[in-house]
Amino acid sequence: MNFFRNLFPLRANLSDRPDIVLYTRRGCHLCEVAKETLLQQGHTPKEIDIDDDPELRARFDCCVPVVEIDGKIRFRGHVDKRLLRRLL
């Protein structure tokens, strides 16, 4: 059994879980799909509405949803399930 634990280490506790931020906006269907994809993988993202912040709106206006994992932008517009599993 230890053999498999070494091959596939589990995160020791919740503090080891990745920090996931979902930049979104109200009424965005792709944003809802991205959130559902993250939830299906067992991760609850911190959601930030870009329309509440002019700087974020200017930065991400045409490319929401944007998924940031541990401070690095990983997805824009579409979340690839296969790549998401690899990253998490």
N, C-alpha and C positions, 0 to 999 in steps of 0.2 A: 504494500500500500504506500509506503514511503517513496517508492520509485515514481509513482504517479504524482505525488505531491511535489517532487522535485521537477518533474516535467511541466506541470501546470500549477505553479504556485498561486495560492489564493491570497487575496488581499487580507492582511491581518486584521484590520478593523476599518470602521467607516472613514476614519481620517485618511486612509490610504486610497479612498475612492477618488476618481478624477473630478476635478471642478469643471462642471459643464454649464455654459451660458448659451441660451438661445435668444438671439436678437430677432425680434418679430414685430408685427404690427397688427392692429385689429382688422378683422375681415380677410386675412391672408390665408387662403386654403392651403398653400404649400407649407406655411408655418404650422398649421394644425397637423398636417401629415408628418412633419419633422418631429414635432413634440410627441406624437403617438409612436413614432419609430423609436425615439429615445426611451419612452416609457416601456415599450415592449422589450427593450434590452435591459430593463431593470434600473434605469437611471432617470432621476427626476431633475430636469435642468432648472437653473435659475432663469426666469424669463424677463427680458427687458424689452419694452416697447420703444422702438426707435423714434416714434413720433413724439415722445415725451421729452426728447433731448435733441436740439437742433444740430449739434455736432454729430451725433449718431445718425440722424436722418440724412445729413450730407454725406456721411461715410458709407452708409449701407442702403441708400434709398431704393435702388433698383435691383438689389440682389438678396432680399430677405427670402427665406430664413437664412441666418448665418449661425453656425454652430462653432463655438469656441471651446476647446478642450484643454484644460490646464494652461490657459493663456495664449494658446495658438489657434488661429482660425483654421478649421479643418474642412468645413463644408459651406458652400454658398448656393442658395437656390434649391438644392436637392441633397438629401442625405442618403448616401449609398449604404444600404444595410450591411453588405459584406465588408466593406472597408470600415464601417463603424465597429463591427465586432472585432476586427483586427486591432483597432486603435484602443479599444477598451479591454 
